[in-house]
């Protein structure tokens, strides 16, 4: 591991000694500062919230934006608590699991499980919880700095999922794992590359939506569950949610399937609205006008 990357690891370990409530307080302050300085992330979040919650008066919108930016800051600083200690200690912060029976039943069926985990709450803690239940592979895009991969492997430790690159060979690996009754995790709201998706409504506006997940589910017969780790107030810990997939997710018509996929993400977001990654440019695409301009 490179010295600079190892230094980051040591800092994670150091800050991980702080109480979760303190880390969340620091994160909330970072979010408020980002809003105060009118950062690009705050602008993007404001645009997305106008789309998702049209018709709100300015005062209500401002309060919702403030809450979203504070939660965004918390998502950055809580990583020290998740990655800065061993996985089992991090899992001690899980206070409740809703829908665990759905996951257990899906595993027992032997048909394979696809966990659709949106950019919501603390997805790194969700990874730990899932990997403690069963071995899992996740589809990911490699970081721009190759050295960061070494850091990810070290901090995730024994409960790290198998990381499968989002490319041809990686997709074939996912098919094989599901065909043998295994479990895979996918970010369902990850914007696909041009030509690899379908436009489907997401909170009332068309967004380029991945077709990979519906195709995987349709071809393998795997059970699809949506999942996220909700951040509890005052640093009290986390609540895991697992939800069934909406009807239509495996429809042969990809337009229907992608609408169902986005409804599944929306169902999760409505349970912890401010904790969604609202600053993500979800609605941009090469052939559509960007609302962020």
Backbone as CSV, one residue per row, in Angstrom:
resi,resn,N_x,N_y,N_z,CA_x,CA_y,CA_z,C_x,C_y,C_z
1,UNK,0.852,-1.198,0.000,0.000,0.000,0.000,0.889,1.250,0.000
2,UNK,0.539,2.218,-0.860,1.325,3.448,-0.940,1.291,4.204,0.381
3,UNK,2.371,4.935,0.709,2.415,5.658,1.987,1.247,6.621,2.168
4,UNK,0.853,7.350,1.106,-0.239,8.303,1.263,-1.567,7.593,1.514
5,UNK,-1.763,6.442,0.858,-2.991,5.678,1.078,-2.991,5.081,2.481
6,UNK,-1.825,4.632,2.932,-1.727,4.080,4.291,-2.001,5.164,5.332
7,UNK,-1.583,6.395,5.037,-1.871,7.503,5.946,-3.378,7.725,6.067
8,UNK,-4.076,7.622,4.945,-5.536,7.749,4.981,-6.137,6.659,5.864
9,UNK,-5.598,5.447,5.716,-6.078,4.329,6.541,-5.875,4.626,8.027
10,UNK,-4.706,5.158,8.387,-4.440,5.475,9.787,-5.375,6.565,10.298
11,UNK,-5.673,7.544,9.448,-6.595,8.614,9.846,-8.006,8.066,10.059
12,UNK,-8.403,7.118,9.206,-9.708,6.484,9.392,-9.769,5.772,10.743
13,UNK,-8.695,5.070,11.076,-8.645,4.375,12.357,-8.711,5.363,13.523
14,UNK,-8.023,6.493,13.362,-8.001,7.496,14.422,-9.373,8.126,14.613
15,UNK,-9.965,8.620,13.525,-11.275,9.264,13.632,-12.371,8.260,13.982
16,UNK,-12.125,6.984,13.676,-13.097,5.965,14.028,-13.246,5.776,15.525
17,UNK,-12.324,6.314,16.310,-12.423,6.242,17.766,-13.465,7.217,18.311
18,UNK,-13.839,8.198,17.515,-14.830,9.179,17.955,-16.217,8.548,18.004
19,UNK,-17.083,9.017,18.890,-18.454,8.509,18.928,-19.185,8.834,17.619
20,UNK,-20.099,7.958,17.233,-20.853,8.181,15.994,-21.604,9.501,16.040
21,UNK,-22.144,9.851,17.190,-22.897,11.112,17.300,-22.002,12.305,16.985
22,UNK,-20.746,12.261,17.435,-19.824,13.358,17.159,-19.480,13.409,15.670
23,UNK,-19.242,12.241,15.065,-18.933,12.203,13.638,-20.107,12.729,12.815
24,UNK,-21.305,12.369,13.207,-22.476,12.891,12.499,-22.624,14.397,12.701
25,UNK,-22.266,14.877,13.878,-22.311,16.322,14.108,-21.327,17.063,13.221
26,UNK,-20.130,16.507,13.072,-19.131,17.104,12.184,-19.630,17.070,10.747
27,UNK,-20.201,15.948,10.342,-20.717,15.823,8.981,-21.841,16.807,8.706
28,UNK,-22.734,16.975,9.673,-23.835,17.931,9.503,-23.298,19.343,9.328
29,UNK,-22.246,19.687,10.080,-21.643,21.020,9.947,-21.014,21.196,8.570
30,UNK,-20.384,20.152,8.054,-19.810,20.214,6.706,-20.919,20.437,5.676
31,UNK,-22.039,19.754,5.859,-23.154,19.927,4.940,-23.712,21.334,4.968
32,UNK,-23.840,21.909,6.164,-24.332,23.285,6.276,-23.352,24.267,5.635
33,UNK,-22.059,24.009,5.801,-21.059,24.888,5.195,-21.136,24.810,3.671
34,UNK,-21.301,23.624,3.133,-21.419,23.454,1.691,-22.625,24.215,1.157
35,UNK,-23.706,24.209,1.924,-24.903,24.950,1.526,-24.664,26.451,1.612
36,UNK,-23.984,26.888,2.662,-23.717,28.318,2.859,-22.866,28.896,1.733
37,UNK,-21.887,28.091,1.261,-21.003,28.608,0.215,-21.547,28.342,-1.190
38,UNK,-22.778,27.858,-1.262,-23.436,27.635,-2.566,-22.591,26.732,-3.480
39,UNK,-22.173,25.620,-2.942,-21.330,24.699,-3.701,-22.107,24.041,-4.833
40,UNK,-21.358,23.407,-5.736,-21.994,22.687,-6.832,-22.866,21.549,-6.342
41,UNK,-22.436,20.860,-5.267,-23.252,19.773,-4.738,-24.573,20.294,-4.186
42,UNK,-24.531,21.446,-3.540,-25.766,22.039,-3.018,-26.694,22.447,-4.163
43,UNK,-26.115,22.988,-5.216,-26.933,23.357,-6.386,-27.607,22.134,-6.993
44,UNK,-26.841,21.068,-7.178,-27.413,19.851,-7.764,-28.517,19.281,-6.884
45,UNK,-28.283,19.292,-5.569,-29.297,18.787,-4.651,-30.564,19.627,-4.721
46,UNK,-30.404,20.932,-4.819,-31.567,21.816,-4.904,-32.383,21.530,-6.160
47,UNK,-31.691,21.336,-7.282,-32.381,21.032,-8.536,-33.137,19.711,-8.421
48,UNK,-32.478,18.696,-7.898,-33.116,17.382,-7.776,-34.323,17.416,-6.847
49,UNK,-34.214,18.166,-5.760,-35.326,18.254,-4.824,-36.497,19.007,-5.430
50,UNK,-36.235,19.991,-6.285,-37.319,20.681,-6.987,-38.066,19.713,-7.907
51,UNK,-37.324,18.777,-8.486,-37.941,17.778,-9.370,-38.755,16.777,-8.550
52,UNK,-38.164,16.294,-7.456,-38.804,15.248,-6.658,-39.959,15.765,-5.811
53,UNK,-39.880,17.012,-5.416,-40.923,17.615,-4.582,-41.371,18.942,-5.207
54,UNK,-42.016,18.875,-6.373,-42.451,20.110,-7.030,-43.567,20.789,-6.231
55,UNK,-43.614,22.093,-6.337,-44.702,22.821,-5.697,-44.446,23.245,-4.276
56,UNK,-43.309,22.866,-3.698,-43.017,23.313,-2.338,-42.706,24.805,-2.335
57,UNK,-43.159,25.507,-1.302,-42.788,26.921,-1.230,-41.312,27.023,-0.863
58,UNK,-40.756,28.200,-1.048,-39.308,28.371,-0.904,-38.811,28.006,0.489
59,UNK,-39.585,28.337,1.520,-39.140,28.062,2.884,-39.068,26.559,3.149
60,UNK,-40.064,25.813,2.711,-40.079,24.361,2.917,-38.973,23.704,2.098
61,UNK,-38.797,24.197,0.862,-37.722,23.662,0.024,-36.363,23.905,0.673
62,UNK,-36.153,25.088,1.208,-34.875,25.425,1.835,-34.605,24.518,3.028
63,UNK,-35.634,24.223,3.813,-35.452,23.352,4.969,-35.138,21.922,4.542
64,UNK,-35.802,21.463,3.483,-35.532,20.123,2.970,-34.121,20.034,2.404
65,UNK,-33.694,21.065,1.701,-32.340,21.106,1.154,-31.306,21.101,2.278
66,UNK,-31.567,21.860,3.308,-30.643,21.903,4.450,-30.514,20.507,5.075
67,UNK,-31.631,19.819,5.255,-31.600,18.479,5.839,-30.833,17.513,4.939
68,UNK,-31.046,17.620,3.629,-30.366,16.726,2.687,-28.864,16.949,2.693
69,UNK,-28.431,18.211,2.751,-27.008,18.495,2.761,-26.352,18.044,4.075
70,UNK,-27.069,18.170,5.172,-26.536,17.688,6.439,-26.378,16.168,6.417
71,UNK,-27.349,15.476,5.847,-27.247,14.017,5.757,-26.115,13.609,4.814
72,UNK,-25.906,14.392,3.770,-24.799,14.117,2.854,-23.459,14.234,3.586
73,UNK,-23.335,15.245,4.428,-22.115,15.397,5.220,-21.917,14.239,6.182
74,UNK,-23.005,13.784,6.785,-22.916,12.642,7.703,-22.435,11.388,6.976
75,UNK,-22.892,11.217,5.738,-22.493,10.020,4.984,-20.989,9.990,4.743
76,UNK,-20.371,11.174,4.680,-18.921,11.244,4.472,-18.156,10.962,5.758
77,UNK,-18.594,11.537,6.867,-17.822,11.400,8.103,-18.074,10.066,8.807
78,UNK,-19.238,9.458,8.625,-19.506,8.188,9.298,-18.641,7.051,8.758
79,UNK,-18.071,7.256,7.560,-17.196,6.229,6.979,-16.037,5.914,7.931
80,UNK,-15.590,6.918,8.688,-14.510,6.680,9.646,-14.924,5.644,10.687
81,UNK,-16.195,5.663,11.070,-16.688,4.706,12.060,-16.882,3.326,11.442
82,UNK,-17.311,3.298,10.175,-17.559,2.026,9.496,-16.245,1.367,9.099
83,UNK,-15.354,2.140,8.499,-14.085,1.601,8.009,-12.959,1.661,9.037
84,UNK,-13.134,2.453,10.073,-12.049,2.667,11.024,-11.950,1.614,12.109
85,UNK,-12.894,0.681,12.127,-12.827,-0.423,13.078,-13.171,-1.702,12.338
86,UNK,-13.123,-2.823,13.006,-13.436,-4.062,12.304,-14.929,-4.131,12.009
87,UNK,-15.286,-4.958,11.031,-16.651,-5.012,10.541,-17.646,-5.426,11.622
88,UNK,-17.292,-6.393,12.438,-18.215,-6.865,13.476,-18.533,-5.749,14.479
89,UNK,-17.537,-4.948,14.800,-17.785,-3.832,15.716,-18.705,-2.805,15.058
90,UNK,-18.513,-2.575,13.766,-19.394,-1.655,13.058,-20.826,-2.179,13.058
91,UNK,-20.992,-3.486,12.921,-22.333,-4.073,12.879,-23.045,-3.994,14.227
92,UNK,-22.306,-3.750,15.296,-22.948,-3.535,16.594,-23.826,-2.291,16.584
93,UNK,-23.627,-1.419,15.591,-24.436,-0.196,15.510,-25.783,-0.429,14.828
94,UNK,-26.033,-1.624,14.320,-27.334,-1.945,13.725,-28.323,-2.212,14.848
95,UNK,-29.335,-1.378,14.966,-30.307,-1.478,16.057,-31.543,-2.284,15.680
96,UNK,-31.844,-2.365,14.400,-33.069,-3.037,13.974,-32.923,-3.462,12.524
97,UNK,-33.563,-4.565,12.175,-33.608,-5.023,10.794,-35.067,-5.267,10.435
98,UNK,-35.535,-4.583,9.399,-36.900,-4.765,8.920,-36.877,-5.481,7.572
99,UNK,-37.578,-6.592,7.495,-37.634,-7.350,6.253,-36.621,-8.461,6.158
100,UNK,-35.987,-8.811,7.276,-34.963,-9.860,7.238,-35.545,-11.187,6.772
101,UNK,-36.813,-11.451,7.116,-37.439,-12.712,6.708,-37.505,-12.830,5.186
102,UNK,-37.662,-11.696,4.497,-37.678,-11.709,3.031,-36.334,-12.185,2.493
103,UNK,-35.268,-11.692,3.100,-33.932,-12.066,2.650,-33.647,-13.537,2.958
104,UNK,-34.022,-13.968,4.146,-33.802,-15.366,4.518,-34.556,-16.304,3.579
105,UNK,-35.787,-15.949,3.246,-36.581,-16.782,2.346,-35.975,-16.822,0.949
106,UNK,-35.470,-15.682,0.490,-34.849,-15.627,-0.836,-33.594,-16.492,-0.873
107,UNK,-32.798,-16.454,0.188,-31.605,-17.300,0.252,-31.989,-18.778,0.254
108,UNK,-33.013,-19.099,1.026,-33.423,-20.500,1.157,-33.983,-21.070,-0.134
109,UNK,-34.501,-20.214,-1.005,-35.092,-20.688,-2.257,-34.053,-21.289,-3.192
110,UNK,-32.793,-20.862,-3.050,-31.726,-21.382,-3.897,-31.748,-20.860,-5.320
111,UNK,-32.563,-19.841,-5.587,-32.688,-19.306,-6.945,-31.776,-18.123,-7.209
112,UNK,-31.021,-17.722,-6.207,-30.179,-16.544,-6.346,-30.896,-15.303,-5.848
113,UNK,-30.113,-14.327,-5.394,-30.681,-13.089,-4.858,-29.935,-11.896,-5.447
114,UNK,-30.685,-10.924,-5.925,-30.118,-9.647,-6.355,-30.538,-8.595,-5.339
115,UNK,-29.564,-7.978,-4.674,-29.853,-6.909,-3.729,-29.643,-5.577,-4.444
116,UNK,-30.721,-4.840,-4.604,-30.663,-3.518,-5.227,-30.520,-2.490,-4.105
117,UNK,-29.347,-1.903,-3.992,-29.036,-0.998,-2.879,-28.805,0.408,-3.415
118,UNK,-29.792,1.296,-3.314,-29.623,2.665,-3.824,-28.595,3.467,-3.028
119,UNK,-28.255,4.640,-3.563,-27.361,5.573,-2.861,-28.165,6.251,-1.746
120,UNK,-28.397,5.515,-0.700,-29.298,5.956,0.367,-28.760,5.468,1.708
121,UNK,-28.702,6.363,2.682,-28.224,5.966,3.994,-26.764,5.542,3.958
122,UNK,-26.440,4.510,4.722,-25.046,4.046,4.838,-24.902,2.704,4.135
123,UNK,-24.551,2.745,2.836,-24.505,1.498,2.073,-23.294,0.645,2.427
124,UNK,-22.232,1.233,2.974,-21.082,0.420,3.386,-21.442,-0.474,4.575
125,UNK,-22.226,0.029,5.502,-22.675,-0.802,6.611,-23.625,-1.889,6.113
126,UNK,-24.463,-1.547,5.146,-25.342,-2.548,4.546,-24.534,-3.680,3.937
127,UNK,-23.435,-3.356,3.260,-22.562,-4.390,2.699,-22.074,-5.357,3.776
128,UNK,-21.656,-4.813,4.918,-21.191,-5.662,6.010,-22.299,-6.614,6.463
129,UNK,-23.487,-6.047,6.639,-24.603,-6.860,7.145,-24.937,-7.987,6.169
130,UNK,-24.976,-7.670,4.891,-25.290,-8.676,3.879,-24.203,-9.752,3.821
131,UNK,-22.941,-9.330,3.881,-21.841,-10.289,3.775,-21.727,-11.165,5.015
132,UNK,-22.237,-10.706,6.144,-22.278,-11.573,7.320,-23.339,-12.657,7.143
133,UNK,-24.386,-12.336,6.378,-25.442,-13.313,6.131,-25.038,-14.348,5.088
134,UNK,-24.318,-13.898,4.050,-23.985,-14.789,2.938,-22.864,-14.184,2.101
135,UNK,-22.023,-14.983,1.462,-21.034,-14.425,0.532,-21.735,-13.652,-0.577
136,UNK,-21.141,-12.556,-1.008,-21.809,-11.699,-1.977,-20.801,-11.057,-2.923
137,UNK,-21.217,-10.848,-4.147,-20.420,-10.096,-5.124,-21.140,-8.798,-5.421
138,UNK,-20.406,-7.711,-5.566,-21.013,-6.428,-5.917,-20.425,-5.929,-7.233
139,UNK,-21.284,-5.334,-8.035,-20.845,-4.732,-9.285,-20.383,-3.318,-8.997
140,UNK,-19.193,-2.961,-9.481,-18.676,-1.629,-9.185,-17.831,-1.124,-10.342
141,UNK,-17.649,0.187,-10.346,-16.732,0.815,-11.285,-15.441,1.130,-10.549
142,UNK,-14.302,0.705,-11.074,-13.031,0.913,-10.376,-12.781,2.394,-10.114
143,UNK,-12.204,2.742,-8.956,-11.866,4.138,-8.683,-10.829,4.648,-9.675
144,UNK,-10.815,5.953,-9.861,-9.866,6.551,-10.811,-8.431,6.312,-10.387
145,UNK,-8.189,6.287,-9.089,-6.846,5.994,-8.567,-6.794,4.507,-8.213
146,UNK,-5.966,3.771,-8.919,-5.876,2.329,-8.688,-5.462,2.010,-7.252
147,UNK,-4.668,2.885,-6.634,-4.195,2.626,-5.270,-5.330,2.602,-4.260
148,UNK,-6.451,3.254,-4.578,-7.585,3.290,-3.656,-8.182,1.895,-3.468
149,UNK,-8.063,1.038,-4.492,-8.605,-0.320,-4.378,-7.937,-1.068,-3.233
150,UNK,-6.658,-0.858,-3.042,-5.956,-1.514,-1.936,-6.517,-1.046,-0.592
151,UNK,-6.826,0.251,-0.505,-7.420,0.784,0.721,-8.783,0.143,0.971
152,UNK,-9.600,0.033,-0.073,-10.926,-0.556,0.084,-10.841,-1.996,0.575
153,UNK,-9.904,-2.750,0.023,-9.761,-4.145,0.455,-9.348,-4.224,1.925
154,UNK,-8.469,-3.326,2.341,-7.976,-3.372,3.718,-9.050,-2.961,4.719
155,UNK,-9.764,-1.861,4.424,-10.734,-1.365,5.401,-11.965,-2.259,5.481
156,UNK,-12.327,-2.923,4.405,-13.522,-3.772,4.433,-13.262,-5.094,5.131
157,UNK,-12.038,-5.531,5.166,-11.658,-6.680,5.974,-12.335,-7.975,5.591
158,UNK,-12.635,-8.792,6.634,-13.126,-10.151,6.419,-14.520,-10.181,5.804
159,UNK,-15.304,-9.139,6.012,-16.669,-9.122,5.480,-16.759,-8.333,4.175
160,UNK,-15.666,-8.251,3.470,-15.676,-7.550,2.184,-16.379,-8.395,1.125
161,UNK,-17.217,-7.783,0.299,-17.803,-8.528,-0.811,-16.777,-8.717,-1.924
162,UNK,-17.042,-9.672,-2.789,-16.225,-9.804,-3.992,-16.564,-8.642,-4.918
163,UNK,-15.547,-7.906,-5.349,-15.772,-6.748,-6.212,-15.646,-7.169,-7.678
164,UNK,-16.742,-7.002,-8.415,-16.798,-7.406,-9.816,-16.881,-6.153,-10.669
165,UNK,-15.935,-5.995,-11.551,-15.902,-4.794,-12.391,-17.093,-4.747,-13.349
166,UNK,-17.581,-3.538,-13.572,-18.731,-3.338,-14.453,-18.277,-3.384,-15.911
167,UNK,-18.002,-4.589,-16.370,-17.561,-4.818,-17.745,-18.024,-6.210,-18.148
168,UNK,-17.759,-6.601,-19.380,-18.285,-7.856,-19.905,-17.993,-9.060,-19.046
169,UNK,-16.725,-9.243,-18.673,-16.346,-10.401,-17.865,-17.013,-10.361,-16.499
170,UNK,-17.132,-9.170,-15.947,-17.766,-9.035,-14.642,-19.235,-9.393,-14.672
171,UNK,-19.925,-8.966,-15.725,-21.346,-9.294,-15.854,-21.533,-10.802,-15.991
172,UNK,-20.663,-11.455,-16.721,-20.752,-12.917,-16.837,-20.546,-13.586,-15.476
173,UNK,-19.676,-13.002,-14.661,-19.466,-13.527,-13.312,-20.756,-13.439,-12.496
174,UNK,-21.481,-12.335,-12.642,-22.738,-12.180,-11.915,-23.756,-13.225,-12.348
175,UNK,-23.855,-13.456,-13.658,-24.785,-14.478,-14.166,-24.448,-15.843,-13.561
176,UNK,-23.177,-16.188,-13.530,-22.765,-17.493,-13.010,-23.088,-17.614,-11.517
177,UNK,-22.827,-16.533,-10.785,-23.091,-16.577,-9.344,-24.590,-16.747,-9.071
178,UNK,-25.425,-16.020,-9.807,-26.867,-16.142,-9.607,-27.377,-17.510,-10.038
179,UNK,-26.841,-18.022,-11.126,-27.266,-19.333,-11.617,-26.975,-20.434,-10.602
180,UNK,-25.953,-20.228,-9.762,-25.609,-21.217,-8.751,-26.262,-20.916,-7.403
181,UNK,-27.221,-19.979,-7.404,-27.953,-19.659,-6.181,-27.284,-18.640,-5.292
182,UNK,-26.297,-17.901,-5.810,-25.572,-16.926,-5.014,-26.275,-15.578,-4.922
183,UNK,-25.573,-14.638,-4.302,-26.120,-13.302,-4.061,-25.215,-12.247,-4.687
184,UNK,-25.827,-11.267,-5.338,-25.070,-10.152,-5.906,-25.727,-8.842,-5.480
185,UNK,-24.932,-7.804,-5.407,-25.430,-6.480,-5.062,-25.168,-5.498,-6.194
186,UNK,-26.171,-4.672,-6.486,-26.070,-3.700,-7.574,-26.657,-2.376,-7.105
187,UNK,-26.024,-1.270,-7.492,-26.580,0.061,-7.254,-27.612,0.343,-8.350
188,UNK,-28.893,0.282,-8.057,-29.905,0.383,-9.112,-30.077,1.784,-9.683
189,UNK,-29.570,2.795,-8.963,-29.703,4.168,-9.435,-28.394,4.700,-10.003
190,UNK,-27.454,3.801,-10.274,-26.209,4.208,-10.940,-26.517,4.549,-12.391
191,UNK,-26.124,5.722,-12.816,-26.424,6.139,-14.183,-25.600,5.313,-15.161
192,UNK,-26.243,4.604,-16.095,-25.485,3.776,-17.034,-24.818,4.622,-18.110
193,UNK,-23.891,4.005,-18.806,-23.280,4.684,-19.939,-24.311,4.834,-21.051
194,UNK,-24.101,5.828,-21.898,-25.007,6.043,-23.029,-25.099,4.771,-23.867
195,UNK,-26.319,4.372,-24.188,-26.534,3.166,-24.969,-26.762,1.930,-24.130
196,UNK,-26.548,2.046,-22.803,-26.711,0.900,-21.910,-27.934,1.038,-21.006
197,UNK,-28.845,1.925,-21.355,-29.993,2.128,-20.475,-31.244,2.520,-21.228
198,UNK,-32.323,2.675,-20.448,-33.617,3.110,-20.960,-34.053,4.319,-20.142
199,UNK,-34.746,5.245,-20.783,-35.311,6.356,-20.030,-36.589,5.898,-19.339
200,UNK,-36.681,6.225,-18.051,-37.858,5.859,-17.266,-38.065,6.928,-16.198
201,UNK,-39.305,7.152,-15.778,-39.567,8.197,-14.777,-38.912,7.877,-13.435
202,UNK,-38.301,8.903,-12.869,-37.748,8.821,-11.522,-38.163,10.094,-10.801
203,UNK,-39.065,9.971,-9.854,-39.661,11.123,-9.191,-40.211,12.122,-10.209
204,UNK,-40.893,11.596,-11.220,-41.644,12.443,-12.128,-40.905,12.948,-13.347
205,UNK,-39.615,12.672,-13.464,-38.860,13.109,-14.637,-38.057,11.930,-15.182
206,UNK,-37.986,11.812,-16.504,-37.258,10.710,-17.112,-35.772,10.775,-16.764
207,UNK,-35.236,9.630,-16.388,-33.807,9.493,-16.093,-33.293,8.255,-16.799
208,UNK,-32.073,8.323,-17.312,-31.473,7.161,-17.945,-31.262,6.094,-16.866
209,UNK,-31.839,4.921,-17.086,-31.931,3.883,-16.068,-31.297,2.591,-16.563
210,UNK,-30.575,1.898,-15.686,-29.883,0.685,-16.093,-30.857,-0.418,-16.496
211,UNK,-30.465,-1.189,-17.500,-31.249,-2.348,-17.922,-30.618,-3.650,-17.426
212,UNK,-29.401,-3.570,-16.899,-28.696,-4.774,-16.476,-29.450,-5.525,-15.389
213,UNK,-29.907,-4.822,-14.369,-30.554,-5.508,-13.258,-31.826,-6.236,-13.695
214,UNK,-32.743,-5.591,-14.419,-33.917,-6.342,-14.881,-33.564,-7.536,-15.757
215,UNK,-32.546,-7.379,-16.600,-32.140,-8.498,-17.459,-31.575,-9.656,-16.635
216,UNK,-30.751,-9.332,-15.639,-30.213,-10.379,-14.769,-31.343,-11.144,-14.084
217,UNK,-32.311,-10.397,-13.557,-33.405,-11.030,-12.835,-34.265,-11.889,-13.761
218,UNK,-34.534,-11.374,-14.951,-35.390,-12.104,-15.888,-34.727,-13.387,-16.381
219,UNK,-33.434,-13.325,-16.649,-32.741,-14.479,-17.230,-32.368,-15.539,-16.204
220,UNK,-32.216,-15.155,-14.950,-31.789,-16.122,-13.936,-32.913,-16.566,-13.013
221,UNK,-34.011,-15.812,-12.967,-35.082,-16.137,-12.034,-34.764,-15.784,-10.599
222,UNK,-33.706,-14.991,-10.381,-33.304,-14.607,-9.027,-34.341,-13.684,-8.395
223,UNK,-34.419,-13.736,-7.079,-35.276,-12.825,-6.325,-34.591,-11.473,-6.195
224,UNK,-35.335,-10.408,-6.436,-34.796,-9.056,-6.283,-35.366,-8.434,-5.020
225,UNK,-34.492,-7.940,-4.171,-34.887,-7.203,-2.980,-34.179,-5.854,-2.980
226,UNK,-34.886,-4.829,-2.553,-34.275,-3.507,-2.380,-33.870,-3.360,-0.914
227,UNK,-32.728,-2.719,-0.674,-32.215,-2.647,0.690,-31.436,-1.365,0.921
228,UNK,-31.474,-0.893,2.172,-30.625,0.234,2.564,-30.508,0.256,4.082
229,UNK,-29.505,0.983,4.572,-29.284,1.150,6.012,-29.627,2.587,6.382
230,UNK,-30.715,2.753,7.077,-31.171,4.083,7.484,-30.347,4.597,8.660
231,UNK,-29.968,5.843,8.584,-29.200,6.508,9.646,-30.186,7.004,10.722
232,UNK,-30.043,6.550,11.950,-30.933,6.975,13.023,-30.471,8.312,13.607
233,UNK,-31.385,9.079,14.187,-31.008,10.401,14.711,-30.109,10.299,15.941
234,UNK,-29.392,11.385,16.197,-28.559,11.548,17.387,-27.479,10.474,17.515
235,UNK,-27.018,9.953,16.375,-25.954,8.968,16.410,-26.326,7.675,17.105
236,UNK,-27.621,7.339,17.089,-28.077,6.150,17.814,-27.736,4.854,17.092
237,UNK,-27.376,4.926,15.805,-27.048,3.730,15.049,-27.789,3.686,13.731
238,UNK,-28.169,2.471,13.319,-28.741,2.298,11.978,-29.870,1.270,12.000
239,UNK,-30.760,1.410,11.038,-31.853,0.463,10.846,-31.759,-0.086,9.422
240,UNK,-31.655,-1.397,9.277,-31.602,-2.039,7.962,-33.017,-2.268,7.447
241,UNK,-33.245,-1.917,6.195,-34.536,-2.164,5.547,-34.331,-3.092,4.345
242,UNK,-35.218,-4.079,4.190,-35.269,-4.908,2.980,-36.703,-4.911,2.486
243,UNK,-36.883,-4.568,1.195,-38.211,-4.428,0.609,-38.327,-5.299,-0.633
244,UNK,-39.519,-5.819,-0.906,-39.719,-6.596,-2.137,-39.672,-5.696,-3.360
245,UNK,-39.347,-6.284,-4.490,-39.295,-5.518,-5.744,-40.706,-5.218,-6.232
246,UNK,-40.927,-4.067,-6.849,-42.234,-3.758,-7.425,-42.583,-4.707,-8.565
247,UNK,-43.857,-4.847,-8.796,-44.331,-5.672,-9.906,-43.868,-5.064,-11.233
248,UNK,-43.467,-5.921,-12.157,-43.058,-5.465,-13.478,-41.566,-5.397,-13.683
249,UNK,-40.788,-5.695,-12.648,-39.338,-5.545,-12.753,-38.719,-6.506,-13.767
250,UNK,-39.354,-7.645,-13.998,-38.805,-8.622,-14.950,-39.641,-8.672,-16.228
251,UNK,-40.396,-7.617,-16.483,-41.199,-7.562,-17.702,-40.284,-7.592,-18.933
252,UNK,-40.755,-8.279,-19.981,-39.966,-8.366,-21.212,-39.786,-7.005,-21.867
253,UNK,-40.711,-6.106,-21.613,-40.606,-4.734,-22.112,-39.693,-3.963,-21.163
254,UNK,-38.507,-3.597,-21.624,-37.542,-2.938,-20.746,-38.035,-1.588,-20.228
255,UNK,-38.888,-0.928,-20.983,-39.441,0.332,-20.503,-40.280,0.101,-19.248
256,UNK,-41.067,-0.969,-19.258,-41.872,-1.329,-18.085,-40.965,-1.742,-16.928
257,UNK,-39.964,-2.552,-17.235,-39.045,-3.039,-16.203,-38.285,-1.888,-15.540
258,UNK,-37.834,-0.930,-16.337,-37.071,0.192,-15.777,-37.956,1.118,-14.954
259,UNK,-39.217,1.262,-15.348,-40.135,2.042,-14.508,-40.292,1.373,-13.149
260,UNK,-40.399,0.037,-13.155,-40.523,-0.686,-11.894,-39.250,-0.554,-11.057
261,UNK,-38.102,-0.614,-11.707,-36.834,-0.457,-11.001,-36.776,0.890,-10.287
262,UNK,-37.149,1.935,-10.977,-37.123,3.268,-10.367,-38.167,3.406,-9.261
263,UNK,-39.305,2.734,-9.407,-40.296,2.752,-8.325,-39.728,2.090,-7.074
264,UNK,-38.939,1.033,-7.274,-38.316,0.386,-6.123,-37.367,1.315,-5.387
265,UNK,-36.590,2.080,-6.142,-35.706,3.068,-5.518,-36.533,4.124,-4.790
266,UNK,-37.585,4.599,-5.434,-38.443,5.613,-4.810,-39.051,5.102,-3.505
267,UNK,-39.479,3.837,-3.482,-40.053,3.257,-2.265,-39.062,3.314,-1.113
268,UNK,-37.797,3.044,-1.408,-36.760,3.139,-0.379,-36.553,4.581,0.058
269,UNK,-36.428,5.474,-0.900,-36.137,6.876,-0.593,-37.218,7.487,0.283
270,UNK,-38.469,7.136,0.032,-39.563,7.726,0.808,-39.489,7.353,2.284
271,UNK,-38.757,6.303,2.624,-38.613,5.912,4.025,-37.547,6.716,4.758
272,UNK,-36.648,7.346,4.017,-35.584,8.165,4.627,-35.205,9.240,3.618
273,UNK,-36.136,10.105,3.314,-36.044,10.984,2.150,-34.775,11.832,2.131
274,UNK,-34.440,12.473,3.234,-33.286,13.384,3.256,-31.959,12.640,3.124
275,UNK,-31.959,11.320,3.352,-30.710,10.565,3.339,-30.320,10.059,1.950
276,UNK,-31.116,10.382,0.947,-30.732,10.008,-0.406,-29.606,10.920,-0.891
277,UNK,-28.802,10.442,-1.797,-27.686,11.221,-2.340,-28.232,12.190,-3.386
278,UNK,-28.877,13.238,-2.908,-29.577,14.164,-3.800,-28.633,15.003,-4.657
279,UNK,-27.362,15.068,-4.304,-26.442,15.884,-5.102,-25.953,15.157,-6.349
280,UNK,-26.330,13.894,-6.514,-25.912,13.113,-7.683,-26.674,13.598,-8.914
281,UNK,-25.971,13.815,-10.020,-26.613,14.297,-11.250,-27.344,13.147,-11.945
282,UNK,-28.468,12.792,-11.394,-29.210,11.622,-11.849,-29.855,11.828,-13.212
283,UNK,-30.133,13.065,-13.588,-30.950,13.312,-14.774,-30.160,13.738,-16.006
284,UNK,-28.858,13.725,-15.960,-28.094,14.115,-17.134,-27.965,12.947,-18.098
285,UNK,-27.882,13.262,-19.377,-27.668,12.256,-20.418,-27.233,12.986,-21.682
286,UNK,-26.590,12.268,-22.575,-26.047,12.886,-23.773,-27.125,13.475,-24.673
287,UNK,-28.281,12.833,-24.718,-29.299,13.271,-25.652,-30.489,13.953,-25.001
288,UNK,-30.349,14.347,-23.767,-31.400,15.058,-23.086,-30.845,16.356,-22.457
289,UNK,-31.680,17.359,-22.311,-31.268,18.620,-21.723,-31.013,18.432,-20.226
290,UNK,-29.903,18.963,-19.755,-29.568,18.843,-18.352,-30.310,19.894,-17.530
291,UNK,-30.933,19.503,-16.424,-31.598,20.495,-15.568,-30.630,21.253,-14.675
292,UNK,-29.352,20.854,-14.686,-28.373,21.445,-13.768,-27.678,22.672,-14.342
293,UNK,-27.898,22.945,-15.626,-27.244,24.080,-16.263,-27.822,25.411,-15.781
